């Protein structure tokens, strides 16, 4: 019985040491200089090439590998009423610095976004689905 207790204790210690070292391997001591935060995108206005506001980022979609692959952009409407949410490829939105702030632009128009297929958030599925009511 003593051997079983000692063997179990040894396994627990070895397992917890392995788990602790695995966690430490994922911890960073610095943040990459090129990093942007989600707040640089989420709820930020998006402008066209003529600096006209064409929408606002309503959501940031991340794939299973943790890469941002799409943005949901709210376009049209007034104070949220009548707004349409469209999905755009993350690579089509360019982030630049303007007045010490991230400034988002797209090479498209508000009318092109309004004409795009709309999406709505389905809270039962926790995902964006085509909006068939429009």
Secondary structure by P-SEA (a helix, b strand, c coil): caaaaaaaaaaaaaaaaaaaaaaaaacccccccccccccccccbbbbcccccccccccbbbbcccccccbbbbbccccccccbbbbbbbcccbbbbbcccbbbbbbcccaaaaaacbbbbbccccccccccccc
